[in-house]
Amino acid sequence: MGAALSHKPFRRVFIGSLSSNIGVWMQNVTLIALAYQLTGDAMFIGIITFAQLGPMLFISPFGGAIADRVNRRVLMVSIAAMQSVLSLVLAVVATAPEPNKTALVLIVGAIGIGAAINAPAANAILPELVGPRDLQGAVALSSAAMNASRVIGPIFAGIADTYGGAELAFRINAATYAIVILALLTVDADFSPKGKHGEPPLQHLIGGFTEAHKDRVIGRVLTTIAIFSLFSLVFIYQMPKIAAEQFHLEGTGYTLLFATFGLGALTGALAMGSILSGFNRAKIVKWALGAFSITLAIYALATEAIIGFPAIYLTGVSYFVIVTALMTILQLRVPDAVRGRVMGLWMMAWAGLVPVGGLIGGALIDQIGMTPVLLGGAFVAAMLAVTVNLSEPQKASGESSMSQVGS
């Protein structure tokens, strides 16, 4: 991972992204807590989650197509500026004694649309920042930055809530976008579009689907993360309810629980960039899915925080070992000409299906309770551990694969 940081362009964007992600997770956990405070039911938490991440399901493929056709620097700076303004609007809405729920959903949805357009470009620029040799380290560090923000963001959110409420958390998030904008504007890297010139718009849009169908490994990676996200990740955005009703945690208990999960995810991402970097990635995915199913089941059955905290930490570790291993397999295999579009499909399958699972899971939780729903997610992960097969010979010479999958 240190080799990736030796590249000045990557280092600068990494710092900017880390700062912005901390602000985003301050805002995310504050929104979830606010949703629970306003209604107390799992369904509205699911609606807010869908507003945050649902656009990934529908917009990410278009975002990927845009990322392959336009200058990615201009695209990412424009979206960051828009999200900063919307976060300030969110802060204004949050000042009301009873914030308008419809306004919250609409503003969060607009922020989510921006994130869905931005994410494929943010993932697609990694090879330009470090080159193929240090790409795995860059993927691991990017995952680590995301998960460090899951630790720091909730802690800062708890502090902000104590001293200024939800409004302060939203204002701080708006300010952090300036850091990533500065990094993008000053970095020396190739942000030019990589798609074929003159390609018809419809053909350009479906290029990611075509590549996923043509390359079985890419298709299997996307299918695995899609099933996992839809069925096994409901617990992430139900943590306020779990903290209050299952572990009887009050005050900052929810943010500490979420930060513990984030610390586990950070550990998993760092492990993939260090001690696990030399292992077969296809096998790592299988073992991590098995570990995830066990730790999530323990978490679902726990009624005491002394068991819940270690269980959610280990669940976080295995979760991001899975995600980082799958992302590395994908990044090392996808051709540059369709990288943005395939990354759009990745974001659709990973982040886009989480809120769908949240909506379905939230409704089921209100009917049958938390434990059966989380155990169902653990069972799906266990089935994936048994059935998933990502091993495949290296692509033929002349194609864009940079490394044998699972090497």
N, C-alpha and C positions, 0 to 999 in steps of 0.2 A: 504493500500500500504506500510505503514511503516513496517508491519510484514514481507513482502517479502524482504525488505532491511536488515532486521535483519539476514538474511542468508548470511554468508560471501561469499560463492561461487557465489550466484546470484549477490551480490553487486559488486564483482570484475568484473564479466563478463558484468554487466550493465554499469559500468564506461568505460570499454574498448569499448563496442558497441556504447555508446553515442559519444565517441571521434571519432571513425571511421565513424559513420553516419554523423557527422558534416562535415567531409572531403568529404564524398560521395556526400552530397547535395551541397557543394561548387562546386564540379565538375559537378554535374548534371545541376544546373542552369547556370553555365558558358558555358556548352556545348550547351544548348538550345539557350542562347543569341548569341553564336558564330554561330550557325546554321542560326539564323535569320539575323545576320549581313552579312553572306556570300551570302545568296540568297534572303531574304526578302519574301519568300513564305511559306505557311503553310505546303506544302507537304514535303519539306526537313526537317522541324521540326518534322513531323510525322515519317520520315525515321530514324532520329537520336533517337527519342523516341523508335521506334521499335528495333533499335540496342541495346539500353539500357535495355529494358524490354521484348522484344520479345522472347529471350531465355527462359524466365519463362514459356511461353506457351508450348514449346516443350521439354525442358530439365528438368523441375522441377519434373515430375513423376520419371525420372531416378535418379535425385538427392535424392528424397525421398527413393527410393529403395536402393541406395548406403548408405544413412544415417542409414538404418536399418541393414546393413550388415557389416559395417566397424567401426573402432574406430572413433567417431565423433570429438575428439580432433585433431587427425592427419589430418582428412579431412579438418576441418575448418582452421587450421594453414596453411596448404599447399595452400589453395585457397587464403587466405589473403596475403600470400607472393607473389603469382602470380599476384594478382590484384595490389599490390604495384608496381611491375616492370612494368606492363602495363600502369599504370598511369604516370610513368616516361617517357615511350615511347610517350604517348599522349602529354606530356609537350614538348617533342622535336619537334613533328609535329606542335604543336601550335606556335612555334617560327617563322615559315615561314611567309612572308608578306601576302601570300594567302594560308592558310593551305589547303592541299589536302583533298578534301571532301571524296574521296573513302577511303583514309587511316584513316580518322576520324571514318567513319562508321565501318570499319573492326576492329579497336582497341576497339572501344566502344562495338562492338558485342562480342569480346573475353572477355571483362570485364563482360558483361552481362551473358555470359555462366557460368563464375565462380560464379556469384551471384545466378544464378538459381540452381546450384549444392549445394551451401552453405546454402541457405535460409531454406530448409526443416530441415536440421540438427540444425540450429540455433533456430528454433521454437520447435523442438522435444526435446531439452535438458532442456527446462524450468521446467518440472516436476522433473527432477533430481536435479535441483538447489534449489528448494524451497519446494517440496512435494505438495500433493493435497490440503492441507488446505489453503495455501497461493498462489495457482495458479492464481486465478482471479486477485489478486494484482500484481503478476508478469507479467501477460498479459497486465494489464493496464499500468504498469510502462514501459514495453518494448515498448508499443505503444506511451507512453509519450516521451520516449527517441528518438524514430523515428521522432516524430513531433517537439520536441525541436530542433532537428537538421534541420528541415525544416525552423525554424525561424532563428537560429544562422548561419546555412550554407549559406543562401542567403546573409545575412548581411556581413559575412566574404568574400563571393565571390565578393561583390561590393567593399570592401576595397582592396582585392587582385587585382581586375581588375584596380583599380585606381593606384596602386603602382607597379604592375608587370605584368598586363594583364592575359590572360587565362593561360599562362604557370605557373605562380606562384600558381594559384588555384590548378592546377593539381599536382604540386610538393608537396604542403601542404597535399593534399589528400593522396599521396603516403606515406608520413611520418606518418600519423595517423594510418595506418595499423599496425605499430609496437606496438602501445598501446594495440590493441585487441589481437595481437599475444602473448604479454607478459601476458595478463590476462588469456588466454586460457592455456598457458604453466604452469602457477603457481597455478591455481585453483584446489582445492581438491574436485572432483566430479566424478561420474560414467559416463564415456563417451563411455562405451562398447556398441556394437551392441545389439539391442533388438529383432531382427527378429528371426524366427525359423531357427535352423541350419539344413542344408540338404535340404531346400526347393528349388525346381527347379527355375532357374532364371526367367523364364517367369511367373510362378505362383507368385513368389515374387514380380515382377513388377506390376502385376495387383491386388495385395492385397488391395491397396487403393481403386481402383474402386469397388472391391467386397464389401468392408466395406461400401462404399457410397451407393451401391445398397441395401445392407442388412438393413442398418439403415436409415430410412426415414428422420430423422432429419439431419443427416450428409449430405445426398443427397440434402435436401432442402437448407441447409446453403450454400453448394457449388454452387448450381444453382442460388441462390439469388445474391451472390457476383459476379458470372460470368456475369449475365445479367446487373447488376449495373455497373461493370467495363467496359464492352464493350460499353454501350450506354450512360452512364451518366458522365463519367470522362474525356471527351475530353478536357474540359476547362483547366485542370491542365497544360498540356504541350503546350498550345497555349497562355500562359500568356504574352510572349514577344510581340506577335501580338496584343493581347487585350490591353496591356498597351500602346502601341504606337498608335494604330489606333482607339481604342474605347475611351480611357481615355486621350490620348495625353500626356502621361508621357514620359519624357526623362531622360537620364542618369541612375541614380539608381532607377528610378521609378518602373521598372520591378521587381528588387530584393525586393523592399519594398512591392510590391503587393504580391509576392510569400511568403515573410516572414509573411505577415498578414494572408494569408491562412494557413500557417504552425502554426501560433499562435492559430488560431481557432481550428485546428486539435489537437494541444497539449491540449487545454482547454477541448475538447471533450473526449480525452483519460483520462485525469485526473478526469473528472466528472464521467466516468464509474468506476474508482477505488475508488471513494469517495461518493459523494452525490447520485449517481445513483446505487451504488453497491447493495442496498437492494431491488431494483425494479425488476419486471418481465422482463427478458431480451428479451423474444419473443415480448412483447408489446413495449419495448423500440425501437426495430428494426423498427417496424411499424410506430411509432410516429416520429422517426428520419428520416425515408425515406420521410414522408410527409413534415417535416420541410425542408429537403434538397431540395425537388422539388420547394418549394416556394422561398427559398433564391437564388437558382440557376436561377430561372426565373427572379427575380429582378436583379441579376447580369447581365444576358443576355440582359436585356432591358435598363440597365443604360448607360448613355452617359457621366456622370460626375463622377470624382474620389470620390467626397464626398459621393456618393451613392455606388459606386463600392467597396470601401474599407470595409465598414461595411457589405455589402452583402457577400463578399468573406470570411470575418472572420466567419460569421454565417454559411456559406456553409461548411467551414472547421470544425466547431464544430460538425454539424450534420453528416458530412462525417465520422469522426472518432468515434463518438458514434456508428454509424452503424458497422464499421469495428471491433471495440473492442468488442462490444456485440456479433457479429457473431463469432469472434475468440474464445471468452470465451466459448460460447455454444459448439463449436467444440472441444476445448481442454479438456473440462470436460466430453466429451462423448466418445472420440476415445480411443480404446484399445492401451496399450503401445506397443504391438507387431507390430502394423501397423501405429504407430504415425508418423514416418518419411514419409511414403508413403502418408498418408492422408494430412500431411502438404505440401507435394509436390503438391498434387491436389489443395490445398488452394492457394498456390503461383501461380499455373498455372491459376486458375480462377480469382484471384485478380490482381496480378501484370502482369501476362502473357497476359490477354485480354485487358489491358489498351492500349498498343501500337497498337493492332489491331484496336481498336476503334479510336486511334489517326491517323492511316493511312487512314481509311475510312472517319473519320471526317475532316481530313486535306484536302482531295480531295474535299469533299462537301463544306467546307468553301471557298475554292478557286472558287467554282462555284456559290454558292448561298449566301455566307456570314456567318459571325459568329453567329449572333443572332438566325436564324432558327435552326442551329445545336444544340446550347446550350439549346434552348427551347425544342427540341426533347428529349434531355437527361433529362430535368426536368420532362417531361411527362412520360418517362419510370419509373423514380423514384416514381412518383405519382401512377402509375399502380402497382408497386411492393408493395407500402404501403397498397394498397387496397387488394391485392391478397395473399401476403406472409403469410404462417401459419407455425410457428416454434414450436408451442406448442405440446408437446408429453409426455406421461407418462414416468416415469423413467424406464430404462432397468431392466430386471429381475435380481434378486439377483444372484451373481456369475459372472456377466459380469462386464466390466471395468468402467461403468459409475460411476462418482464420485458425481454427483449432478443432481437433476431433472432439465431438460432443462427449462430455463426461471425462475428458482427459484430466 
